[in-house]
Amino acid sequence: MAERPTFSPFWHRVRAMTPRLRPHVQITRQHYRGRRWHIVHDPSSNNFYRLNPIAHEFVALLDGRRTVEEAWEISLARHGDAAPTQQEAIQLIGQLYQANLLRVDTTPEVEQLLHRGRERLKKKAMSQAIGIMYFRIRLFNPDALVSWVEPILRPLINRVGFLLWLAFMIFVAFEIIPYGEELASGVDSAIAPSNWGWLIVVFIVTKAVHEMGHGVILKRFGGQVPEFGVMLLVLFPAPYVDASSAWALPDKWKRIAVGAGGMLFELFVAGIAALVWVQTRHTPDSLVHQISYNAMFIASVSTILFNANPLMRFDGYYILSDLIEMPNLMQRSMNMIKHYFKRYVFGMDQDKPPTTHAGEAWILTIYGLCAIAYRIFLFFSISLYVMGKMFAIGLILAIWTASMWFILPVGKFIHFLAASPQVGEHRARAIATSVLMIALGVGLLGMVPVPDYRKAGGVVESVAHEGVYFGADGFVVESFVHPGERVERGQALVRLENREMVAQRASVSAEIGRIEGLMRKAMMVEPAAAGPLREQLTSLRDQLAYLDDRLGKLTVRSPASGVFVGSDPSGLLGSFVREGDALGEIVDPEHVLVYASLNQRENSWIDDGTPYEVQIRLVSAADRVIEGSTARVIPAGQERLVHPSLSYFGGGTVQTRADDQTGTLAKSKQFLVEITPRVEDASWRGLPGERARLRFELPPKPLLVQWADRLMKLIQGRVQL
C-alpha cells in the first residue's frame, strides 16, 4: 500500500483552532478483534461514534486551550507513522464538529448549533426519503413503561431464563411436528384478504412484544430506551424502539442479547400461539384458532425471514456485527467496494481502505456484494408484490425507490467524477474508464446476442391409455401385477372379497330353489296359482344374474393390452375399496408424448410464433438429452393437470390449490404443450407418469432484451395485465 501523505494544503484552516469535547459527551471502552476502541456517545442525539486509541488520545488532547497543531505534533511525536495525518485529523475534527460533539469558539455558538441542527435534519430527511420502504415516525418516550416491566422479568433475563426458553421451544416443536401438513395448508387462508384485518392486528401486537423484548433486556443491562415509534415497513405499520444505546455496552454478549431479545420474545409468543392452535384444531372455524395461527405464522416466519436476516439492517445484522466484531459492517463493506474501484480502476493509489487486515477485507467484500445483490432482489420482489395488490401505489413505490436506490447514487457518482477533490489528477482516467465500462456493459448486454433458454416441467403420457377401476366394493385379498409389468387384455390384476355379497347370492339362490319347488307343486295341484310364482322366480333370477356380475367384477381385469402403471396394488392388500376407485392405468409405452406445463407468463412466446427447439431429459435419465418437436399447443388455460407428478407434491413445479386432495388442481391456469420425442431407441421413452425436464431454445437475443421480456411477463402475471 502507498504511503499516506503527512501534510494537507488545508491545514492552515484548522491549525490555530482550540476545540474541545462538549461536557455532555460520554465515552466508553470496547474491544474488537483484540484491539481497544472508544465509543463516543452524544446523549442529546443518541448518536455513537467509534475512535481507535490514537484518535481518542488526539481528541483528548483538544482541551480548549491547546491548538489543533499542538495536539497533532504531540500525537506525531508519540506515535510516529501511526499518528493521524493532517488530512485525517481534519476529517476527524470535521466529523465530530458536525455531530455536535466538539465545541469551537471561532463563531457564535448559537449559530453553530442552528447550522448543525439544520444539517442533521436535512440528512435525516434525505435518509427517510431514500428509505421510504422503512419510513420511521417517532411517537413517544417509552422509558417509563420499560422501567415498569423490567423488574417483573428481571429474574428470567439470565442464562437460566434462556435455557428455560430453549426447553419451551423444543417442547413446542415436538407438539406441532405431527401437524406439519395442516400448518402448511393454512398459509393460504392466513394471507387471504378476508383475514387481513386480524392479520394486521396480530402483526402489530406481536411486533410490539418484539420491541418490548429489546427494550427490557437493554434496560436490564443499564441502557436507555428513549424512543418508541412506528416504522412503515413497505407502507405497513410496524412498531420499533430505539435500542441504539446498546452500542455503548462494553460486553459484546450483552449487545448480542439485546439484538436477539426481540426475536426471543416473539418466538415465545409463537410458541404459546402454537399450543393454543394445537388445542383448538378440532374447531378450525373458530376465531381463537385462526388468531393463534396468525400469531404463530407472523411471530415465527417474519422473525426468521426478516429480523434474523443479516443482509437487512435489523436484528440479525447487529448480531452478526458483534459476533464477528466488525461494527458499521454495511457502511464499511460499501466503502471497501468503493475502494477497489478507486484504487484498481481509477488508479487512486492514495485512497485508504476501511481496513488493512486481510481477513476483514475478505469479509467486507463478500458481505458488500451479497448486500448489493440482496438489495436488488428486495427491490424487485417487494415492488412486484405491492403492484400485484395495489398497482398504482406499487408503481409509485417502485419508481421512487428506484430513484433513491439507483438513480440518485448514479447522480452522486457523476458529481464525484466531475467535482470531487479526491479524484484530482486521476480525473481524466476515472472519467475515461467509467465511460468505457458503461459502453462495454451496454454493448455486451444490449447488443450481443446470446442463447435464450426457457425451462419447464413435463410428464410422459401415453398416446393411448385406459384407466383401471374397481368394479365393486370389497376388500383386496390378492394382487397379481406390479407397476411396469406388461399385461394382456382380460388378465386378472387384483382380486377382491365381499362376504356380504356372497351371502346375499347364497340367500337368493336358496330362495330360487324354494320358489321352483312351490311352482312344481302348484302345477300339479292348481296351475292358475303358478303365475305369480313365475314372476317372482324371474325377478329372483335377475337378482342372481346381477349378483353374479358383481361377483365377477371382484376380479379386476385389464381393459387392454399394455403396461400397468400406478401405485403398487400389493400395498392395498387388506384395504377396503369402493366401486369406481382408480387402481391405475394401462398404457402403451411404445407411443408416448411429453406434456410441458407452462403458466400464463411463460406461454406467450409460443403463441406469438417464435421458432424454438425443444430438448427433453427424463428425471430418471438426466444424463441423456433427446430432441423433441411440438405436436400440439393447447391454447386454453386449464386448472386440472394431466398428471399429479406435475404438482409440488408429485415432485413437479406447479403449485396446487390448498383445498385439492387429488394433487391435480393447479392454483393458476396452466397451458399444455404436447411434444413428440424424436428418438429411435424405445428404451428411452420411459413410462407414462414419469417426470421430465424440458428446455426450449429460442433465437438468440441480447441479455437486456431477455431480462426486459422476463420482467414484463412477471409484472403481467402479478398484476393480471
Order of alpha helices (4+ residues) and beta strands (2+ residues): beta-beta-beta-beta-alpha-alpha-alpha-beta-alpha-beta-alpha-alpha-alpha-alpha-alpha-beta-beta-alpha-alpha-alpha-alpha-alpha-alpha-alpha-alpha-beta-beta-beta-beta-beta-alpha-alpha-beta-beta-beta-beta-beta-alpha-beta-beta-beta-beta-beta-alpha
